[in-house]
Amino acid sequence: MRVPSLHVPEVPQRTHPRVPAGFAVEVRTRHGAFTAQARDLSMAGLLLVGFSAQAGELLPLSISLPGDQVRAFQGRVTRVHADGVALEFERLDWDDLFALARFLHPRLP
């Protein structure tokens, strides 16, 4: 007897590991500036809770990484969740990459 094969779509693996964040992020929209909480952070982006936006929206962010100065980032909303949004960083320069790496490295498993 022949068993039919099932096609199971592949789930993309994360390229960058996430670490818990827990710091405030200022998000600027056309309606003003809002403060949201970063739940987790990676070299590619972050998950903000307490904030809502449309998928695809590009938002200016101000992030004060602990032990570093305030950094300005651009984040594109990639996923919308019931309690917040996932953003992917865009146009990071070398200083931003190094600042993220300094925050992430000691917190990685």
C-alpha positions as CSV (number, residue, x, y, z in Angstrom):
1,M,0.0,0.0,0.0
2,R,1.3,3.4,-0.9
3,V,1.2,6.2,1.6
4,P,0.5,9.7,0.2
5,S,3.1,12.2,1.0
6,L,2.1,15.4,2.7
7,H,3.7,18.7,1.8
8,V,4.7,20.5,5.0
9,P,5.8,24.1,4.4
10,E,9.2,24.9,5.8
11,V,9.3,27.4,8.7
12,P,12.1,29.9,8.1
13,Q,14.8,29.7,10.8
14,R,15.8,32.8,12.6
15,T,19.1,34.3,11.4
16,H,19.7,36.3,14.5
17,P,19.0,35.1,18.1
18,R,16.8,37.2,20.3
19,V,17.4,38.3,23.9
20,P,15.0,39.7,26.4
21,A,15.1,43.5,26.3
22,G,12.7,45.3,28.7
23,F,13.6,48.9,27.9
24,A,11.6,51.8,26.6
25,V,11.6,52.8,23.0
26,E,10.2,56.0,21.6
27,V,8.3,55.6,18.4
28,R,7.4,58.5,16.2
29,T,4.3,58.4,14.0
30,R,2.4,61.1,12.1
31,H,0.1,61.2,15.2
32,G,3.0,62.1,17.6
33,A,5.6,60.3,19.7
34,F,4.7,57.3,21.8
35,T,6.7,55.2,24.3
36,A,6.5,51.4,24.0
37,Q,8.3,48.6,25.8
38,A,10.8,46.4,23.9
39,R,10.1,42.7,24.8
40,D,13.1,41.3,22.9
41,L,15.9,42.4,20.6
42,S,18.1,41.0,17.9
43,M,20.6,42.3,15.4
44,A,17.7,42.4,12.9
45,G,14.9,44.0,14.9
46,L,12.7,44.0,18.0
47,L,9.3,43.2,19.4
48,L,7.4,46.2,20.8
49,V,4.6,45.7,23.2
50,G,2.0,48.3,24.1
51,F,2.1,49.8,20.6
52,S,0.1,49.2,17.4
53,A,0.8,50.0,13.8
54,Q,0.1,48.7,10.3
55,A,2.2,46.0,8.7
56,G,4.7,47.5,6.3
57,E,4.8,50.9,8.1
58,L,8.3,52.5,8.4
59,L,8.7,54.1,11.8
60,P,11.5,56.3,13.3
61,L,12.7,54.8,16.7
62,S,14.8,56.2,19.5
63,I,16.4,53.5,21.6
64,S,18.4,54.0,24.7
65,L,20.4,50.8,25.0
66,P,21.6,50.3,28.6
67,G,25.1,51.5,28.9
68,D,25.0,53.4,25.6
69,Q,23.8,56.6,24.2
70,V,20.3,57.1,22.6
71,R,20.4,55.7,19.1
72,A,18.0,56.6,16.2
73,F,16.8,53.7,14.1
74,Q,14.3,53.1,11.4
75,G,12.0,50.0,11.9
76,R,9.6,48.5,9.4
77,V,6.6,46.7,10.9
78,T,6.8,43.0,9.8
79,R,4.2,41.4,12.0
80,V,1.3,42.7,14.0
81,H,0.4,40.8,17.3
82,A,-2.4,41.3,19.7
83,D,-0.1,42.9,22.2
84,G,2.3,44.7,19.9
85,V,4.3,44.7,16.7
86,A,7.5,43.2,15.4
87,L,9.9,45.6,13.6
88,E,12.8,44.9,11.3
89,F,15.6,47.5,11.4
90,E,16.5,49.3,8.2
91,R,19.6,51.2,7.1
92,L,21.8,50.4,10.1
93,D,25.2,52.0,10.1
94,W,28.4,50.5,11.6
95,D,28.0,52.4,14.9
96,D,24.4,51.1,15.3
97,L,25.5,47.5,14.5
98,F,28.3,47.7,17.1
99,A,26.0,49.2,19.7
100,L,23.5,46.4,19.2
101,A,26.3,43.8,19.4
102,R,27.6,45.3,22.6
103,F,24.1,44.9,24.2
104,L,23.4,41.5,22.8
105,H,26.7,39.6,23.2
106,P,26.8,39.3,27.0
107,R,23.1,38.3,27.0
108,L,23.3,35.5,24.5
109,P,23.1,31.9,25.7
